Amino acid sequence: MFSSPSISPLPEDLEAPPVVTAGARIYYPLKAHTDIGGKAHNQDRALINSEKGIIAVFDGHGIHGAEFAEWAATITGRIELSMSFEEQFALMEVLTRAQFRAHLTVTGKQFLEDEGFYIEGRPISGGTTATVIRIEADGSVACAAAGDSEAFVFDDGSEVPLTVDHSPLSLTEWTRIKESHPATLCQYSVSKRPVWLPRTMNPEEADSWFMNPIGGTVHVDVRGTWSTYIIEPYTREALAMTRSIGDFNMKSAGVSAVPTVVRVGPPRPGTMRAVVVGSDGLWNCLQYSEVRDLVRSPALLGKAEAATHELLLLGRARASLKWPDTYDNIICIVTYVSVA
């Protein structure tokens, strides 16, 4: 069994001083830590804005994924905090569409813009996850997310997910997709034929559904999560998530940019809270308990830069063992919050 690398915190002088608010002390890393993995390009981006109390991760996908992640990060950094998360994500969607249009125009290629963008009838892919966290002055945390870049609050003795599953494995997402876009297909495992969730989830249409096979299922992470895709019924384009920024050619399949918002109150006085956000490249290769144990270890507690550094090292080591030469981009941010 693979053992975790020994913790080797960075020197104290590489730690940024905490941001002192009316009710909390917030320790931000100097930067997000990232690794290209086994990919040709790194499409992960991050934002740390200690003045606004924002940390965020964006995981691009598709041919233009890096551009979408970069645009979304830039836009997020400029948005006023007076906007609601829902307004912010709607604005991200509008502005990234404008950026994409301008980007394609500069290339000089003739393209058609409908609900999506097309060249010679073929959709042009590009989109990004967006997981945006606001840490309030009193130490409470609010998170808005679209996609599969997860975030957690790790308090002393507890862990609270700040994100939910945006894939066909979520009954809530599956129901939303089927009610709004009934022609959309959901594929499970790597079967070439779309395989629906077990019929018990929709007994009224049981005769038209396939049971998901028990054997041969492909797992995408260390927790045994099934590989899933939604498939646009006409172009047969596929996407592994049901919500994102961009992916305009998948809107006809029900892909939404509306975020799921989760809020958590401030930590107990006298304790230190860890807030962790990362792309799926991190979470796919680590158990949540492993992340909790690392970021809450006595050697790292309150040292945001060192904890972010060590978490990337652990994720990279595990991912390279599980998926040698092909593991995904990884990006992560660890932030600490304490209340006097």
Rosetta silent file (secondary structure, phi, psi, omega in degrees, C-alpha in Angstrom):
SEQUENCE: MFSSPSISPLPEDLEAPPVVTAGARIYYPLKAHTDIGGKAHNQDRALINSEKGIIAVFDGHGIHGAEFAEWAATITGRIELSMSFEEQFALMEVLTRAQFRAHLTVTGKQFLEDEGFYIEGRPISGGTTATVIRIEADGSVACAAAGDSEAFVFDDGSEVPLTVDHSPLSLTEWTRIKESHPATLCQYSVSKRPVWLPRTMNPEEADSWFMNPIGGTVHVDVRGTWSTYIIEPYTREALAMTRSIGDFNMKSAGVSAVPTVVRVGPPRPGTMRAVVVGSDGLWNCLQYSEVRDLVRSPALLGKAEAATHELLLLGRARASLKWPDTYDNIICIVTYVSVA
SCORE:     score description
SCORE:     0.000 S_00000001
   1 L     0.000  138.225 -177.755    0.000    0.000    0.000 S_00000001
   2 L   -71.014  133.972  178.693    1.302    3.439   -0.889 S_00000001
   3 L  -103.109  146.704 -177.933    2.303    5.543    2.096 S_00000001
   4 L   -65.190  144.076  175.683    1.892    9.293    2.253 S_00000001
   5 L   -65.560  149.750 -179.626    5.038   11.366    1.760 S_00000001
   6 L   -65.217  144.227 -178.972    6.399   12.881    4.946 S_00000001
   7 L   -74.208  127.861 -179.832    5.174   16.379    5.638 S_00000001
   8 L  -133.037   79.684 -175.662    7.843   18.971    4.956 S_00000001
   9 L   -55.884  150.045  176.028    6.315   22.420    5.514 S_00000001
  10 L   -71.195  159.977  178.753    7.743   25.391    3.688 S_00000001
  11 L   -56.798  149.650 -177.068    9.745   27.914    5.707 S_00000001
  12 H   -57.129  -33.797 -175.314    7.696   30.253    7.886 S_00000001
  13 H   -72.340   -6.039  175.070    8.782   33.300    5.885 S_00000001
  14 H   -92.975    1.723  177.643    6.950   31.926    2.852 S_00000001
  15 L   -91.629  130.898  176.014    3.634   32.156    4.692 S_00000001
  16 L   -71.825  145.318  176.797    1.502   35.220    4.048 S_00000001
  17 L   -65.754  152.482 -178.536    0.292   37.022    7.187 S_00000001
  18 L   -68.509  153.351  171.565   -3.363   36.406    8.044 S_00000001
  19 E   -87.694  118.566 -176.768   -6.097   38.765    6.949 S_00000001
  20 E   -96.348  120.239 -179.897   -7.621   40.083   10.166 S_00000001
  21 L  -109.071 -172.815 -179.201  -11.338   40.868    9.938 S_00000001
  22 L   -62.921  -30.362 -175.555  -13.913   42.022   12.459 S_00000001
  23 L  -129.772   -9.025 -172.623  -14.459   38.463   13.679 S_00000001
  24 E  -143.362  160.455  169.567  -11.909   36.128   12.084 S_00000001
  25 E  -113.305  126.279 -174.725   -8.329   35.612   11.038 S_00000001
  26 E  -118.861  124.241 -177.490   -8.038   34.142    7.530 S_00000001
  27 E  -105.801  109.804 -179.662   -4.821   32.501    6.344 S_00000001
  28 L  -100.646  147.207  170.023   -4.483   32.378    2.552 S_00000001
  29 L   -72.246  160.505  178.591   -1.739   30.646    0.582 S_00000001
  30 L   -66.596  -29.648 -179.976    0.427   32.867   -1.560 S_00000001
  31 L  -160.095  164.432  169.009   -0.866   31.051   -4.642 S_00000001
  32 L   -72.631  154.533  177.014   -2.736   27.970   -5.759 S_00000001
  33 E  -112.265  135.755 -173.209   -0.529   24.955   -6.419 S_00000001
  34 E  -141.920  158.536  179.462   -0.932   23.053   -9.665 S_00000001
  35 E  -143.539  136.378 -176.552    0.557   20.215  -11.716 S_00000001
  36 L   -71.866  -21.276 -179.183    0.073   19.467  -15.409 S_00000001
  37 L    68.580 -143.357 -179.280   -0.027   15.705  -14.812 S_00000001
  38 L   -97.687   16.397 -177.909    0.152   13.521  -17.882 S_00000001
  39 L   -92.615  161.921  178.977   -1.689   15.967  -20.126 S_00000001
  40 L   -75.402  -28.261 -177.043   -0.291   18.070  -22.942 S_00000001
  41 L  -136.783  149.874  174.369   -1.760   21.278  -21.480 S_00000001
  42 L   -95.620  112.474 -178.381   -2.768   22.509  -18.056 S_00000001
  43 L  -101.262    7.281  177.767   -6.379   23.690  -18.260 S_00000001
  44 E   -87.589  140.281  175.664   -6.753   24.334  -14.518 S_00000001
  45 E  -137.043  161.566 -179.440   -6.865   27.890  -13.215 S_00000001
  46 E  -145.690  164.687  177.224   -7.416   29.438   -9.787 S_00000001
  47 E  -138.330  131.396  171.104   -8.142   32.741   -8.092 S_00000001
  48 E  -128.215  113.909  179.047   -7.083   33.938   -4.642 S_00000001
  49 E  -127.421   93.974 -175.708   -8.311   37.409   -3.705 S_00000001
  50 L   -69.216  -26.023  178.763   -7.736   38.015   -0.006 S_00000001
  51 L   -66.959  -36.912  179.182   -9.151   41.550   -0.191 S_00000001
  52 L   -95.485   -6.188 -178.694  -12.527   40.214   -1.302 S_00000001
  53 L    71.628   37.540 -175.038  -12.274   36.983    0.658 S_00000001
  54 E  -118.299  133.267  163.920  -12.500   34.821   -2.467 S_00000001
  55 E  -127.978  143.680 -174.872  -10.812   31.565   -3.412 S_00000001
  56 E  -155.447  151.409  177.318  -11.861   29.745   -6.561 S_00000001
  57 E  -130.366  139.801  179.768  -10.891   26.905   -8.892 S_00000001
  58 E  -131.738  124.676 -178.088  -11.723   26.497  -12.584 S_00000001
  59 E  -115.512  102.792 -178.366  -11.079   23.256  -14.481 S_00000001
  60 E   -75.099  153.945  177.441  -11.298   23.768  -18.238 S_00000001
  61 E  -149.028  159.608 -175.084  -12.254   21.007  -20.656 S_00000001
  62 L    87.465  177.116 -176.296  -12.647   20.641  -24.397 S_00000001
  63 L   -59.032  -37.847 -177.947  -10.440   22.119  -27.104 S_00000001
  64 L  -107.870   29.799 -177.071  -10.754   25.623  -25.672 S_00000001
  65 H   -62.343  -40.761 -179.322  -10.927   24.612  -22.015 S_00000001
  66 H   -62.198  -39.480  178.907   -7.860   26.581  -20.929 S_00000001
  67 H   -64.770  -44.404 -179.225   -9.296   29.770  -22.393 S_00000001
  68 H   -63.025  -41.229  179.086  -12.643   29.300  -20.655 S_00000001
  69 H   -64.102  -41.634  179.230  -10.953   28.643  -17.305 S_00000001
  70 H   -64.809  -46.265  179.016   -8.761   31.734  -17.725 S_00000001
  71 H   -60.833  -45.239 -177.529  -11.709   33.927  -18.719 S_00000001
  72 H   -63.625  -39.798  178.693  -13.849   32.697  -15.837 S_00000001
  73 H   -65.153  -43.354  179.609  -11.078   33.316  -13.304 S_00000001
  74 H   -63.559  -45.205 -179.785  -10.478   36.846  -14.599 S_00000001
  75 H   -62.532  -43.239 -179.097  -14.182   37.687  -14.615 S_00000001
  76 H   -60.872  -39.014 -179.932  -14.656   36.339  -11.100 S_00000001
  77 H   -66.518  -21.350 -177.118  -11.866   38.534   -9.780 S_00000001
  78 H   -97.998  -10.581 -174.794  -13.568   41.641  -11.171 S_00000001
  79 L   -76.535  139.187  179.470  -17.120   40.947  -10.005 S_00000001
  80 L   -74.338  143.829 -178.448  -18.492   43.027   -7.135 S_00000001
  81 L   -68.552  -15.452  178.527  -19.395   41.196   -3.944 S_00000001
  82 L   -68.387  -18.135  178.495  -22.798   42.884   -3.947 S_00000001
  83 L   -76.662  142.654  173.570  -23.843   40.466   -6.709 S_00000001
  84 L   -71.722  162.200  176.568  -25.459   37.214   -5.710 S_00000001
  85 H   -58.462  -41.249 -178.978  -23.772   33.983   -6.734 S_00000001
  86 H   -62.133  -41.192  177.212  -26.572   33.347   -9.209 S_00000001
  87 H   -66.640  -40.071 -179.443  -26.043   36.757  -10.804 S_00000001
  88 H   -62.039  -46.101 -178.670  -22.288   36.228  -10.847 S_00000001
  89 H   -69.299  -35.353  176.020  -22.499   32.887  -12.654 S_00000001
  90 H   -63.227  -39.684  178.312  -25.030   34.272  -15.143 S_00000001
  91 H   -68.004  -40.351  176.135  -22.616   37.131  -15.885 S_00000001
  92 H   -56.919  -42.312 -179.026  -19.719   34.673  -16.263 S_00000001
  93 H   -63.529  -44.076 -179.749  -21.786   32.781  -18.822 S_00000001
  94 H   -65.816  -46.231 -174.846  -22.573   35.928  -20.810 S_00000001
  95 H   -73.406  -35.153  176.574  -19.029   37.302  -20.742 S_00000001
  96 H   -68.850  -31.909  175.441  -17.284   34.028  -21.572 S_00000001
  97 H   -63.704  -43.475  178.023  -19.608   33.667  -24.545 S_00000001
  98 H   -63.901  -40.531  178.210  -18.566   37.126  -25.735 S_00000001
  99 H   -64.444  -39.911 -179.815  -14.907   36.250  -25.168 S_00000001
 100 H   -65.786  -42.868  177.709  -15.290   33.008  -27.106 S_00000001
 101 H   -59.670  -45.775  179.572  -16.951   34.790  -30.006 S_00000001
 102 H   -64.719  -39.601  179.370  -14.137   37.357  -30.109 S_00000001
 103 H   -61.538  -44.711  179.745  -11.524   34.593  -29.853 S_00000001
 104 H   -68.423  -34.540  179.458  -12.975   32.714  -32.815 S_00000001
 105 H   -64.103  -39.150 -179.245  -13.280   35.913  -34.840 S_00000001
 106 H   -63.674  -30.862 -179.099   -9.577   36.630  -34.386 S_00000001
 107 H   -67.953  -19.800 -179.594   -8.685   33.235  -35.869 S_00000001
 108 L    82.643   -0.927  179.726  -10.253   34.290  -39.160 S_00000001
 109 L   -81.476  145.666  177.527  -12.199   31.039  -39.462 S_00000001
 110 L   -79.502  123.765  179.075  -15.809   31.135  -40.568 S_00000001
 111 L  -132.327  157.775  177.178  -18.063   29.918  -37.773 S_00000001
 112 E  -109.792  129.586  176.866  -21.772   29.714  -37.133 S_00000001
 113 E  -108.573  114.892  174.449  -23.152   30.846  -33.798 S_00000001
 114 L  -119.041 -130.335  170.367  -26.437   29.300  -32.771 S_00000001
 115 L   -65.347  -36.928  173.355  -27.045   27.991  -29.273 S_00000001
 116 L  -113.993 -165.856  178.389  -23.482   26.710  -29.619 S_00000001
 117 E  -119.392  138.420 -173.395  -20.618   27.514  -31.998 S_00000001
 118 E  -139.062  143.527  170.550  -19.927   25.453  -35.125 S_00000001
 119 E  -122.542  120.208 -177.880  -17.377   25.244  -37.921 S_00000001
 120 L    52.516   39.336  175.879  -18.560   23.311  -40.990 S_00000001
 121 L    82.175   -3.993 -179.095  -21.363   21.844  -38.918 S_00000001
 122 E  -101.132  130.893 -179.127  -19.096   20.494  -36.202 S_00000001
 123 E   -66.190  144.332  177.730  -19.490   21.893  -32.663 S_00000001
 124 L  -100.327  115.930 -171.738  -16.523   23.729  -31.163 S_00000001
 125 L   -88.074  148.487  175.350  -16.036   22.480  -27.620 S_00000001
 126 L   171.318  133.432  177.690  -14.971   24.493  -24.622 S_00000001
 127 E  -174.221  179.473 -179.606  -16.074   25.060  -21.060 S_00000001
 128 E  -153.989  150.431  167.040  -14.982   25.074  -17.462 S_00000001
 129 L   -74.174  164.794  174.349  -16.071   24.131  -14.006 S_00000001
 130 E  -148.586  116.452  175.520  -16.388   26.992  -11.522 S_00000001
 131 E  -124.935  108.779 -171.714  -16.173   26.590   -7.756 S_00000001
 132 E  -117.419  124.660 -177.493  -16.154   29.976   -6.039 S_00000001
 133 E  -116.229  132.487  173.052  -15.849   30.372   -2.259 S_00000001
 134 E  -112.087  126.320  176.449  -16.459   33.522   -0.264 S_00000001
 135 E  -104.041  114.618 -174.289  -15.096   33.676    3.291 S_00000001
 136 L   -78.245  166.821 -177.040  -17.041   36.253    5.247 S_00000001
 137 L   -61.174  -28.745 -179.412  -15.654   38.580    7.919 S_00000001
 138 L   -87.532    0.783  179.000  -17.179   36.467   10.702 S_00000001
 139 L    95.674   -3.760  176.048  -15.526   33.281    9.367 S_00000001
 140 L   -72.272  159.562 -174.045  -18.607   31.799    7.714 S_00000001
 141 E  -128.691  134.978  173.928  -18.177   30.258    4.261 S_00000001
 142 E  -125.838  138.144 -176.824  -20.372   30.370    1.179 S_00000001
 143 E  -134.001  133.681  172.428  -19.668   28.339   -1.954 S_00000001
 144 E  -119.663  133.998 -174.724  -21.215   28.377   -5.410 S_00000001
 145 E  -143.868  144.123  170.006  -20.274   25.629   -7.841 S_00000001
 146 E  -135.558  118.566 -178.862  -21.035   24.342  -11.310 S_00000001
 147 L   113.617 -157.038 -172.351  -19.237   21.171  -12.360 S_00000001
 148 L  -119.552   24.318  171.217  -17.055   18.673  -10.521 S_00000001
 149 L   -88.092  109.956 -169.025  -14.367   20.788   -8.833 S_00000001
 150 L   -90.906  159.867  177.423  -15.101   19.963   -5.214 S_00000001
 151 E  -142.936  148.367 -178.953  -14.665   21.916   -1.991 S_00000001
 152 E  -139.068  150.056  165.078  -14.822   20.971    1.696 S_00000001
 153 E  -104.815  124.308  177.131  -14.812   22.567    5.103 S_00000001
 154 E  -113.460  101.209  174.509  -12.784   20.506    7.574 S_00000001
 155 E   -93.929  174.885  178.608  -13.468   21.553   11.143 S_00000001
 156 L   -63.733  106.918  177.603  -12.164   19.839   14.255 S_00000001
 157 L    85.123    5.215  179.468  -13.865   16.439   14.143 S_00000001
 158 E  -148.143  159.147  174.731  -16.184   17.166   11.207 S_00000001
 159 E  -139.521  136.522 -177.253  -16.212   17.646    7.452 S_00000001
 160 E  -127.115  119.880  175.847  -18.833   19.451    5.398 S_00000001
 161 E   -71.279  135.992  177.086  -18.999   19.258    1.591 S_00000001
 162 L   -97.481   -4.152 -178.300  -19.453   22.649   -0.057 S_00000001
 163 L  -130.191  161.841  177.166  -20.323   21.132   -3.441 S_00000001
 164 L  -124.166  167.040 -176.660  -22.762   18.556   -4.781 S_00000001
 165 L   -74.894  117.249  174.743  -22.558   16.033   -7.606 S_00000001
 166 L  -105.100   72.503  179.027  -23.331   17.615  -10.983 S_00000001
 167 L  -151.759  169.779  177.565  -23.509   14.440  -13.046 S_00000001
 168 L   -63.947   -9.811  175.807  -26.131   11.896  -14.155 S_00000001
 169 L   -72.822  -21.304  176.746  -25.321    9.931  -11.001 S_00000001
 170 L   -80.779  121.615  179.092  -27.211   12.597   -9.043 S_00000001
 171 H   -61.726  -34.464  177.462  -30.924   11.793   -9.034 S_00000001
 172 H   -63.097  -46.215  179.591  -31.640   15.512   -8.699 S_00000001
 173 H   -69.244  -40.409  179.348  -29.581   16.331  -11.785 S_00000001
 174 H   -60.715  -43.216  179.817  -30.894   13.327  -13.703 S_00000001
 175 H   -64.818  -42.982  178.935  -34.483   14.383  -12.996 S_00000001
 176 H   -60.296  -45.255 -179.495  -33.779   17.982  -14.003 S_00000001
 177 H   -63.672  -47.121 -175.964  -32.223   16.898  -17.290 S_00000001
 178 H   -67.971  -30.828  179.153  -34.975   14.416  -18.163 S_00000001
 179 H   -77.585  -36.043 -176.719  -37.756   16.886  -17.373 S_00000001
 180 H   -90.785  -31.062 -177.760  -36.228   19.810  -19.281 S_00000001
 181 L  -139.295   73.887 -172.464  -34.505   17.902  -22.126 S_00000001
 182 L   -61.454  -19.967 -178.868  -36.071   14.431  -22.383 S_00000001
 183 L   -80.929  -13.027 -179.387  -34.128   13.482  -25.525 S_00000001
 184 L   -63.365  138.488  178.585  -30.773   13.767  -23.722 S_00000001
 185 E  -100.991  148.576  176.050  -29.010   10.451  -23.200 S_00000001
 186 E  -119.193  124.603 -178.330  -27.078    9.446  -20.093 S_00000001
 187 E  -110.258  135.134  179.826  -24.210    7.019  -20.493 S_00000001
 188 E  -119.316  145.866 -175.210  -22.759    4.998  -17.639 S_00000001
 189 L    63.886 -148.071 -179.483  -19.468    3.122  -17.677 S_00000001
 190 L  -117.228   19.763  179.675  -17.844    2.981  -21.147 S_00000001
 191 L   -60.736  139.402  177.883  -20.607    1.162  -22.979 S_00000001
 192 L   -73.138  -18.549  177.930  -21.103    2.398  -26.535 S_00000001
 193 L  -101.317  126.104 -179.113  -24.833    2.079  -25.960 S_00000001
 194 L   -54.768  132.152 -177.357  -26.305    4.602  -23.510 S_00000001
 195 L  -117.794  121.903 -176.020  -27.245    2.784  -20.306 S_00000001
 196 L   -82.195  162.425  174.740  -29.895    4.300  -18.059 S_00000001
 197 L   -61.404  161.119 -179.979  -29.990    4.317  -14.290 S_00000001
 198 L   -51.906  141.391 -173.600  -31.802    1.405  -12.613 S_00000001
 199 H   -59.800  -20.474  179.823  -35.511    1.359  -13.435 S_00000001
 200 H   -61.994  -16.807  179.082  -36.437    1.781   -9.778 S_00000001
 201 H   -81.020  -14.897  177.334  -35.675    5.473  -10.231 S_00000001
 202 L  -151.284   75.522 -173.821  -38.497    5.873  -12.729 S_00000001
 203 H   -62.744  -22.916 -178.085  -40.987    3.000  -12.460 S_00000001
 204 H   -68.119  -24.016 -179.630  -43.456    4.659  -14.864 S_00000001
 205 H  -116.231   28.193 -172.107  -41.023    4.138  -17.746 S_00000001
 206 H   -57.589  -36.203 -174.360  -39.519    0.885  -16.560 S_00000001
 207 H   -69.168  -19.072 -176.491  -40.112   -0.974  -19.810 S_00000001
 208 H  -101.622    9.992 -173.892  -38.005    1.438  -21.829 S_00000001
 209 L  -115.748  153.736  176.400  -34.985    1.431  -19.528 S_00000001
 210 L  -102.484  144.840  173.115  -31.868   -0.660  -19.182 S_00000001
 211 L   -78.980  140.822  177.839  -30.472   -1.851  -15.903 S_00000001
 212 L   -72.863  125.959 -177.780  -26.959   -0.629  -15.195 S_00000001
 213 L   -65.195  143.403  178.482  -24.629   -3.667  -15.322 S_00000001
 214 L   -77.162  -43.847 -178.278  -22.889   -4.607  -12.082 S_00000001
 215 L   -84.942  152.617  173.887  -19.775   -6.025  -13.725 S_00000001
 216 L    78.281    6.970 -178.766  -17.367   -4.118  -15.917 S_00000001
 217 L   -72.749  134.690 -179.777  -18.247   -0.708  -14.553 S_00000001
 218 L   -87.584  128.309  177.671  -15.465    1.847  -14.927 S_00000001
 219 E   -99.592  139.553 -176.967  -14.607    3.791  -11.775 S_00000001
 220 L  -103.020   -7.584  179.744  -13.214    7.302  -12.083 S_00000001
 221 L  -147.663  178.590 -176.585  -11.975    7.798   -8.532 S_00000001
 222 L   -74.002   -8.282  178.315  -10.764    6.038   -5.408 S_00000001
 223 L   -95.269    4.029  177.359  -14.301    6.012   -3.992 S_00000001
 224 L    77.690   24.780  177.728  -15.631    3.779   -6.766 S_00000001
 225 L   -70.328  137.284 -179.542  -17.721    6.450   -8.492 S_00000001
 226 E   -71.991  146.739  170.842  -19.050    5.345  -11.887 S_00000001
 227 L   -72.902  128.115 -177.661  -17.907    7.031  -15.064 S_00000001
 228 E  -138.389  152.520  176.214  -20.884    8.957  -16.480 S_00000001
 229 E  -143.964  149.839  163.457  -21.662   11.261  -19.390 S_00000001
 230 E  -102.459  145.813 -172.626  -24.602   13.152  -20.754 S_00000001
 231 E  -124.425  124.362  175.462  -24.902   12.956  -24.526 S_00000001
 232 L   -65.014  124.947 -168.623  -26.397   15.567  -26.831 S_00000001
 233 L   -67.659  -19.613 -175.211  -28.972   13.532  -28.791 S_00000001
 234 L  -102.456  -44.938  179.593  -28.280   14.998  -32.245 S_00000001
 235 L   -90.066  -15.006 -177.367  -24.533   15.683  -32.403 S_00000001
 236 L    63.969   20.688  171.359  -23.677   12.891  -29.909 S_00000001
 237 L   -67.430  144.418 -176.356  -21.277   15.235  -28.141 S_00000001
 238 E  -122.337  149.483  177.698  -20.586   14.035  -24.585 S_00000001
 239 E  -143.544  140.799 -175.260  -19.803   15.815  -21.323 S_00000001
 240 L   -84.653    1.455 -179.781  -18.970   14.324  -17.929 S_00000001
 241 L  -137.851  159.686 -177.222  -20.916   16.965  -15.983 S_00000001
 242 L  -103.511   -5.519  176.263  -24.379   18.488  -16.077 S_00000001
 243 E  -139.640  142.850 -179.886  -23.410   22.035  -15.052 S_00000001
 244 L  -172.401  172.779  169.016  -20.547   24.248  -16.180 S_00000001
 245 E   -98.239  131.624 -176.001  -19.597   27.634  -17.591 S_00000001
 246 E    88.628 -138.622 -176.715  -19.521   27.575  -21.384 S_00000001
 247 L    48.586   47.439 -173.142  -20.124   24.249  -23.190 S_00000001
 248 H   -63.402  -29.115  178.463  -22.644   26.131  -25.304 S_00000001
 249 H   -72.348   -8.679  179.096  -23.076   23.221  -27.717 S_00000001
 250 H  -103.783    1.997  178.017  -24.341   21.159  -24.759 S_00000001
 251 H   -62.828  -32.319  178.943  -27.081   23.556  -23.652 S_00000001
 252 H   -70.327   -8.192  175.165  -29.495   21.636  -25.881 S_00000001
 253 H  -101.815    0.162  177.380  -28.751   18.607  -23.690 S_00000001
 254 L   101.607    5.238  178.325  -29.626   20.466  -20.496 S_00000001
 255 L   -65.404  130.820 -173.565  -26.191   21.619  -19.324 S_00000001
 256 E  -120.313  150.120  174.949  -26.730   24.568  -16.991 S_00000001
 257 L  -101.441    4.473  179.102  -24.550   27.365  -15.648 S_00000001
 258 L   -73.741  124.107 -175.735  -26.780   27.877  -12.592 S_00000001
 259 L   -81.807  158.605  165.503  -24.668   27.102   -9.511 S_00000001
 260 E   -93.684  130.233 -174.913  -25.531   25.106   -6.447 S_00000001
 261 E  -111.751  130.144  178.221  -24.938   27.283   -3.385 S_00000001
 262 E  -127.457  136.339  179.291  -23.956   25.925    0.040 S_00000001
 263 E  -124.886  141.237  179.193  -23.360   28.015    3.175 S_00000001
 264 E  -130.587  134.213 -179.751  -21.642   27.047    6.438 S_00000001
 265 L   -66.883  176.333 -177.073  -21.578   29.154    9.606 S_00000001
 266 L   -68.143  158.455  177.042  -18.369   30.315   11.308 S_00000001
 267 L   -68.963  162.366  176.961  -16.077   27.869   13.110 S_00000001
 268 L   -64.787  140.496  178.787  -16.297   27.479   16.858 S_00000001
 269 L   -54.904  138.258  178.477  -14.283   30.105   18.733 S_00000001
 270 L    85.525    1.799  179.128  -10.764   28.969   19.504 S_00000001
 271 L  -112.525  165.872  178.825  -10.638   26.424   16.683 S_00000001
 272 E  -116.712  122.356  179.184   -8.958   26.427   13.291 S_00000001
 273 E   -97.897  141.075  173.276  -11.008   25.621   10.192 S_00000001
 274 E  -109.071  130.349  175.401   -9.528   24.307    6.937 S_00000001
 275 E  -115.255  122.800 -175.265  -11.223   25.177    3.642 S_00000001
 276 E  -124.871  131.352  174.553  -10.038   23.100    0.676 S_00000001
 277 E  -133.154  139.271 -179.471  -10.978   23.464   -2.986 S_00000001
 278 E  -158.169  163.874  175.930   -9.502   21.521   -5.883 S_00000001
 279 L   -76.566  169.787 -178.622  -10.117   20.173   -9.351 S_00000001
 280 H   -65.245  -19.622  175.695  -11.228   16.594   -9.918 S_00000001
 281 H   -60.477  -29.761  176.009   -7.615   15.717  -10.640 S_00000001
 282 H   -80.684  -53.868 -171.450   -7.028   16.044   -6.893 S_00000001
 283 H   -70.082  -25.998 -178.999  -10.217   14.507   -5.506 S_00000001
 284 L   -67.123  -23.409 -174.032  -10.272   11.540   -7.874 S_00000001
 285 L  -109.514   -1.956 -177.981   -7.077   10.124   -6.380 S_00000001
 286 L  -128.449  138.676  170.752   -7.510   10.944   -2.673 S_00000001
 287 L   -70.851  147.775  179.498  -10.031    9.894   -0.065 S_00000001
 288 H   -58.325  -37.628 -179.576  -11.690   12.821    1.684 S_00000001
 289 H   -64.030  -33.065  178.344  -10.343   11.546    5.013 S_00000001
 290 H   -66.368  -41.597  177.975   -6.787   11.660    3.653 S_00000001
 291 H   -64.640  -45.086  178.787   -7.193   15.310    2.691 S_00000001
 292 H   -57.636  -47.870 -177.180   -8.703   16.096    6.090 S_00000001
 293 H   -63.384  -36.090 -179.361   -5.876   14.372    7.955 S_00000001
 294 H   -71.141  -51.419 -173.224   -3.209   16.192    5.972 S_00000001
 295 H   -72.673  -18.692  178.197   -4.610   19.727    6.154 S_00000001
 296 L  -102.766    9.726  178.287   -5.483   19.326    9.848 S_00000001
 297 L   -67.068  144.609 -178.587   -2.152   17.807   10.846 S_00000001
 298 L   -54.722  -31.793 -177.577   -0.414   19.725   13.688 S_00000001
 299 L   -70.984  -20.522 -173.404    2.558   20.481   11.429 S_00000001
 300 L  -116.910  -16.401 -173.510    0.405   22.293    8.888 S_00000001
 301 L   -56.156  121.015 -178.782   -2.592   23.717   10.758 S_00000001
 302 L    88.589   -4.335 -179.731   -2.768   27.434   10.026 S_00000001
 303 L  -108.228   87.676 -169.819    0.024   27.290    7.415 S_00000001
 304 H   -65.731  -42.413 -178.464   -1.898   27.756    4.215 S_00000001
 305 H   -66.257  -44.629 -179.507    0.997   27.884    1.771 S_00000001
 306 H   -65.776  -40.898 -179.322    2.690   24.804    3.225 S_00000001
 307 H   -66.086  -40.741  178.122   -0.574   22.850    3.376 S_00000001
 308 H   -63.779  -41.957  178.135   -1.420   23.682   -0.239 S_00000001
 309 H   -61.019  -47.832 -177.484    2.082   22.650   -1.271 S_00000001
 310 H   -69.850  -34.005  178.630    1.914   19.338    0.601 S_00000001
 311 H   -65.984  -40.088  176.587   -1.585   18.539   -0.647 S_00000001
 312 H   -63.059  -42.976  179.411   -0.435   18.909   -4.242 S_00000001
 313 H   -59.471  -43.359 -179.826    2.540   16.636   -3.572 S_00000001
 314 H   -66.274  -44.749  178.672    0.282   13.966   -2.100 S_00000001
 315 H   -61.792  -41.764 -179.903   -2.241   14.242   -4.930 S_00000001
 316 H   -65.768  -40.398 -179.936    0.472   14.068   -7.568 S_00000001
 317 H   -64.712  -44.476 -179.116    2.083   11.037   -5.955 S_00000001
 318 H   -68.670  -42.628 -178.078   -1.185    9.141   -5.704 S_00000001
 319 H   -64.447  -38.956 -178.678   -2.395   10.106   -9.185 S_00000001
 320 H   -69.486  -24.773  174.920    0.874    9.069  -10.836 S_00000001
 321 H   -77.201  -40.534 -175.862    0.577    5.651   -9.208 S_00000001
 322 H   -77.956  -39.637 -178.961   -3.056    5.156  -10.189 S_00000001
 323 L  -130.510   71.174 -176.998   -2.861    6.610  -13.702 S_00000001
 324 L   -55.807  130.443  174.530    0.827    6.615  -14.753 S_00000001
 325 L    68.937   -4.965 -178.402    1.602    9.115  -17.526 S_00000001
 326 L  -127.742    5.467 -173.299   -2.091    9.928  -18.072 S_00000001
 327 L   -69.266  155.666 -170.208   -3.247   11.508  -14.822 S_00000001
 328 L   -74.636  162.223  168.867   -5.268   14.693  -14.941 S_00000001
 329 L   -55.012  145.076  177.337   -4.242   18.266  -14.242 S_00000001
 330 E  -126.671  137.070  170.646   -4.345   18.993  -10.505 S_00000001
 331 E  -144.263  145.101 -178.815   -4.929   22.298   -8.761 S_00000001
 332 E  -154.130  155.550  176.152   -5.699   22.997   -5.121 S_00000001
 333 E  -138.370  131.658  173.349   -6.025   25.741   -2.517 S_00000001
 334 E  -118.255  127.827  179.230   -6.009   25.343    1.262 S_00000001
 335 E  -129.322  143.947 -179.292   -7.173   28.249    3.422 S_00000001
 336 E  -115.319  145.585 -179.539   -7.502   28.426    7.213 S_00000001
 337 E  -133.475  131.132  175.487  -10.017   30.373    9.272 S_00000001
 338 E  -132.596  149.371  178.457   -9.991   30.982   13.020 S_00000001
 339 E  -120.045  130.514 -177.515  -12.316   32.927   15.288 S_00000001
 340 L   -64.899    0.000    0.000  -11.059   34.476   18.532 S_00000001
